[in-house]
Amino acid sequence: MDRLSNTVRPYAWGSTTAIPALLGIAPTGEPQAEMWMGAHPGAPSRITRTTASGERELALTEAIDADPEGELGATTVARFGPRLPFLLKLLAAGAPLSVQVHPNLEQAREGYADEEARGVPIDAPHRTYKDANHKPELICALTPFDGLCGFRSPTEAADAMEALGVDSLKPYVDLLRAHPEEAALREVLTAILGAEPAEMAETVAEAAAAAERLGGAHAPYARIAHHFPGDPGVLAAMLLNYVQLQPGEALFLGAGVPHAYLDGLGVEIMANSDNVLRCGLTPKHIDVPELLRIVRFEATEPGVLRPEAAPSGEELYETPADEFALSRYTLAPGAAPTELTAPTPQILLCTAGSVTVGELALGPGESAYVPAGETVEAAGPGTLFRATLAA
């Protein structure tokens, strides 16, 4: 197994303190948004391997490319090809992320093939599909964590907008009340994204001021507007369920479900993809026609997940994803080592205490990569997250 050296991405929405606090290091003053653990080509983890000529540091992608079946196992390669199919992250939101949605696998393949055929450069700012994969994802809170997840009912959204007392919101309220669920949500989101920018900015400013006055259930929208004044995503956010996770609780985000993370530190796992369609709270490109094709216009409950405990002590977050499985172990002091050997590759992340994985000692925020089939045991005291493939 290998200790991972991981890249921290300094996205503007990142917290300046959450990841440094977990790692026990001084903040730099710059945002530290995501720590990536895995073999994503954009920022692969690095490992140190012993070779005939001595120790050598290399990217995890290099090790996998050199021996896919040895690293991932024959079954993984047969299912997903010669690549690690998941990416694990520490995500620290100090400001709202964009309201976004992910395509399903068929949509991702079609969209990627279309942009390739049209010759859209892969790094073009207006490029939508970076790869041909879908991006189901799971976020598990390490601290209290706020987010938006899925549409609420048109009636609830209409009530929230109407309570603000802003005249320019009345057309949206009327649409939400006049049509069946799917048509109501589609028409209002389409109208919000297609509104004249200056008029929208004025509406958002009035709505934000009213939300701040009202407080309570409207307070999150005032906070969002503080970060993104005049952005139509503030109104799009009012169509969605507001969710507050407590530590240990999680959300699964499937294809077509609009969502945004607002504040907090969590462990995130996803299929290894960059495909994101945005619908607000961002200066980045918004492909409105493609977004409207991908979004599932149906009201849903957020579906907060709590882990299911097994006799082995593993607490598993059940999801329908094939590319990943996330579980948690709370390792007691003095307890016998916990067996973690698996036929699939694993990434093990310590989030509290001090955990020994094989011969590696991991502190909070430190992680290890375990190739498929390699014998591994873990002992505490501490908390260990295990990322691997679904059975």
N, C-alpha and C positions, 0 to 999 in steps of 0.2 A: 504494500500500500504506500501511498505517497502523501506527504503534507502538501497542501495547496497554497500557492502564493497567488493572491487574487487582486484584480483591478477594481478600484472604486471609481464609479462614473460621477463626474461633478455637474450633473444636470441642475439647471437653475432652481427647480422646485425642491431640491434636496434639503434636508435638515443640516444645519452646520454642527450639530452636537450629538445626534442620536447614535450614529455609528462610532464616532470616537469614544463616547461614553461606554458603549458595549465592549469595545476593544481595550478600554482603559488607557487611552492615549489623549494627548492634548488636542483640542480642535485647532484647525488651521485658520478658521474664519471663513473658509470657502464652503459652499454647499457640497455635501457628500451624500449622493442620492441612492446609489445602488452599488453593492458589492456583488460581482458576478463570480459564480463558482460553476465551472464546467468547461465545455469545449466549443463555445460559440466562437465563430471565426472573428467576430468583432473585438473580443477581449478574452481570449482563452486563458484559463488558469495555467500556471507554470508549476512544474514538478522537477525534482532532481533524481536522475537515474544513474546507477552505477554501470559503466561500460568497461570494455577491455582497456580503454585508455584512461580510466578514472571516472570521477563523478562529472556529470554534465547536466546543466539546466536546459529544459526544453519545454515548449508549449504542450499542453495535454493533447491538443489536436495533432501534433507531430507523433506522439506516442501511439495514438489510435490509428493514424494513417499508416504507420509502420507495421502494425499487427492488429487489424480490426477484430478478428475472432479471439485472439489472445486477451485483448483488453475488454471487449464487450460481450464475448460469448457468441457461439454460433447461432443460438436462437435469436438474440438481439439483432445480429446482422441480417438474418433471414427476414425478420419482421420490419426493420427500419433502415436497413442499409448500413454501411460502414461508418456510422457516426453516433455519437451520444445523443439520444433523442430528447433529452430534457436539459433545462438550464435552471439552476438554483440561484436565488438571490437573497441578500438582505436588502430590503427596501425601506428607506427612511424619508417620508414625505414631510417637508416643512411648509409646503404650500400645495394647492391643488394641482394634480396632474390633469391632462386634457380629458374631456369626456370622449370616450372612444369605444370602438366595437371591433371584434375580430371575425374574419370570415370562417366558414366551415372548410373542410378539406377540398371539396369539389370546387367551391368558389375560389379558393386560393390558387388551385391549379389552373383554372380557367383564366383568372385575372393575371397571373404571372405569365402564362403563355401569350396572352393578348398583348401585354406591354413589351414582352420580348419580341414578338412579331412586328410591333410598331416601332421598334428600335429605341424605346425610351431608356436612357442610360440608367443603370442600377442605382447610381448615386444622385440622380436628378431630384431636386426638391419636390417636384410634382409627381414623382413616381410613388405609386400606392403599394404595389406588391414587390417586396424585396426577395421573396422566395416562394416556393410552391407548397408551403406547409400551412396547416392551421395552427392556432395558438390558444388552445384551452389553458387556463391558468388557475392557480389556487393561491390565496393570500391568507397566512395565519398570523394573527396578531401576537406580538411580543409585549407591546404596551397597549393602552387604550388606542383604538384605531378607528378613524372616521372615513366613511366612503359613501358612494352612490352606487346602486346596483339595481338595474332593471327598471322598467316603467312601472309607476304606480297606476291605479285606475284613473281613467279620465276624470271621473267625478272628484277624486281626491286632489288631482292636479288643478282642476278648475276652482275648487274651494280655496286652495292655497293662493292662487293668483288673484282671485276675486277679493280675498281678505286684505290685499295690499291697497286696494282703492285707487289703482292707477288706471286712468281712462284708456290709455293706449293698449292695455292688456285685455280689454273687454272683447275684441274680436277673437282672441285665443280662447277665452273663457266660453264664448258662445259656441265655437267649433267643438270644444271638448264636451259640451253638454248636448250638442245637436246630433252627433253621429255615433254609430256603433264603435266599439273600442278600437279596432284596428284602423278604421278610417279616421277616427278622431285623432289618434296619436300621430298617424302619418301626416295628416293635413297640417297639424299644428307644428310639428318639427320642420316640415317643409317650409311653412310660412316663416318660422323663426330664422331659418338659415338663408332664406331668400329675401329677407327684409332689406330695405335701403339702409346702408350702414349708419348714416347720421341719425336717422329716425330711431334705429335700434339702439344706438348709444344713449339717446335721450331716454328711451323707455327703460333701459337697464339702469340708468342712473336714478330715475324716479322709483323703480322697483326696489333697488338696493337701499335707498333712503327709507322707504316704507318698511322694508324688512328689518332694518336696524331699529326703527322706532318700535315695531311690534315685538321683536325679540322672540323668545321661546322657539317654536318649531321653525320660525323664519330666520333665526339667527345664522344658521349655516350659509344661507344664500347671501346674506350681507357680508360674511367673511369671504366667500368666493368672489363677490364683486369687488371687494377691496383689492384682491390680487389681480383681477382681470376687469378693470372698469370698462364699461361699454361693450363687453364681449357677449355675443348672442348665446354663448354657452351657459351664461348665468340663467337665462330663461329655460334652456334645454335641461339644465340641472333640476329645475322645478318640476319637470315631468317624471323624475326618477325617485326611487325609494332612498331615503337617507338611512344609513346603517351605522351603528356604533358597536364595534367589536370589543370584547374584553379579552385580556391575554389568554391565549389558548383557543379562542374561537376563530373560525375561518370562513371565507367565502369562496365558492367555486364560480368562475366566469366562463360560461360556454359560448359557442358561436352565436353571433347576432345580438348579444345582450349588452346594451349600453351601460357603461360604468365609468367611475373615476375614483381614485384614491385621493383623500383630502389631507389627512394628517395622521402621523403615527409611524411606528417601527414594526416591521413584520418580516416573516420568512415567506418568500414567494417562489413558487415552482411553476414551470410552464413548458409546453412543447417548444422545441428549439426553433423559433421563428421570430421574424421582425414585422409581421404583417399587422398593421394598425390602421384603421380608418377613423379619423377624428371628426368630432362634430361640435367643437367649441373648447374654450379655455386654452387656446394655443395660438401662437403666431404662425404655426406651420400650415402647410397646404391642406385644404379641406375639399375632398372630391365629393361634392354633394350628390350627384346622380349615383355614383357607386355606393356611397354610404346608404342612401335610401333603398338600394337594392339588397344590401347586406343585413340591415337592421331587422330584427324580429319585433314587429309592432304588436306586442301583447303584454298585458299587465302581468307581473309575476311577483311572488313573494321573494324576498332576498335569500331565504334558505340558509340561515346561519348554521355552519357545521360545527359539531363538537366531536372529538375523536372517540372511536370505538375501541375499548380496551380488550386486549387478548390475554389469555393466561400467561403468555411469555413476558408480559409487561409492555409489549408494543401497543401504542395508541395510534390507530390508523385513521386518517382522514379519507373517507370513502368518496370517490368521484368516478364518473364514467370515462375518464381519460385513459387511453392505452399507453401513452408515452411516459407517464410518470405515476409514482405513488409517493406520498409524503406521510411519514409517521414520526412519533415522538417517544422518547424514552426518558423517564425520570429515574436516574440511577442513584440508589440509596448508598450512604457510606457503609463500608464493610460488607456489602452484599456480594454474592458470587458473581463473577463476570457474566455478562449477557452475550449469548451467541448471536452473531449477526451475519454469518456466512450465507451468501446467496449466489444463485447461478447467473445473476445479472450484475452490471456495474452499479456502484453505489457512491454517493457523496455523503459524508457524515459531518455535521455541523454542530459544534458546541455553542449553546446560547447562555449557559449559566454554570457556575461552579468550575470544576476541573475534571475532565473526562480523559481516561486513558483508552486509546484505540490501538490494539496491538501494542507496539512499542512507542507509539506517538502520544505525547501529552498535549491535549488541546484545552485552551482556555476560551473564554467567551469570544465569539466571532472567528475562531480558528476552525479549519476544516481539513478533511482528508478524502482522498479518492481511493476507492478499493476496486481493483479489476474484478471482472466476473469470476466467481468460483474461488476467490482467494479467502483463506480462513481468516476470520477476524472476530475478536471479542471486545467488548467495551465494559469499563467499570467506572464508577463515579467516585465521589459524589458530584452530580451535575445533571444538566439537561442536554440531551442529544437529539437532533433532528436527523432523520434518515431519508435520503432521496434516492429512489430507485425506480424500476419499471413496474407497472401494474402486472399482477399475476395473470 
